[in-house]
Amino acid sequence: MISLIKKQTAEFMEELDRVGWPTQSKVMSASWTVITISIFVGLFLWGIDWILSRSFSHLLPK
């Protein structure tokens, strides 16, 4: 059992050595891109919701 755990740990460490980790600047750039797009999409959806809710409130009787 212990030898199996050691083998799996060694294979895991070998796999980690093969991973191409991004640089800090790439991670920061991608993070800011995601934040910017998320804010834009959120504002866009809020605007569409606001327009539709105002439109339907005027069209439908209360």
Backbone hydrogen bonds, N-H to C=O, Kabsch-Sander energy under -0.5 kcal/mol:
donor,donor_aa,acceptor,acceptor_aa,energy
5,I,1,M,-1.9
6,K,2,I,-2.5
7,K,3,S,-2.3
8,Q,4,L,-2.5
9,T,5,I,-2.4
10,A,6,K,-2.3
11,E,7,K,-2.4
12,F,8,Q,-2.3
13,M,9,T,-2.4
14,E,10,A,-2.2
15,E,11,E,-2.2
16,L,12,F,-2.1
17,D,13,M,-1.5
18,R,14,E,-1.0
18,R,15,E,-0.6
19,V,15,E,-0.7
19,V,16,L,-0.6
21,W,19,V,-1.1
27,V,23,T,-2.1
28,M,24,Q,-2.6
29,S,25,S,-2.3
30,A,26,K,-2.5
31,S,27,V,-2.4
32,W,28,M,-2.4
33,T,29,S,-1.9
34,V,30,A,-2.3
35,I,31,S,-2.5
36,T,32,W,-2.6
37,I,33,T,-2.5
38,S,34,V,-2.4
39,I,35,I,-2.3
40,F,36,T,-2.4
41,V,37,I,-2.8
42,G,38,S,-2.4
43,L,39,I,-2.7
44,F,40,F,-2.5
45,L,41,V,-2.8
46,W,42,G,-2.3
47,G,43,L,-2.5
48,I,44,F,-2.4
49,D,45,L,-2.6
50,W,46,W,-2.7
51,I,47,G,-2.6
52,L,48,I,-2.7
53,S,49,D,-2.7
54,R,50,W,-2.2
55,S,51,I,-2.4
56,F,52,L,-2.8
57,S,53,S,-1.7
58,H,54,R,-1.2
59,L,55,S,-1.4
60,L,56,F,-2.6
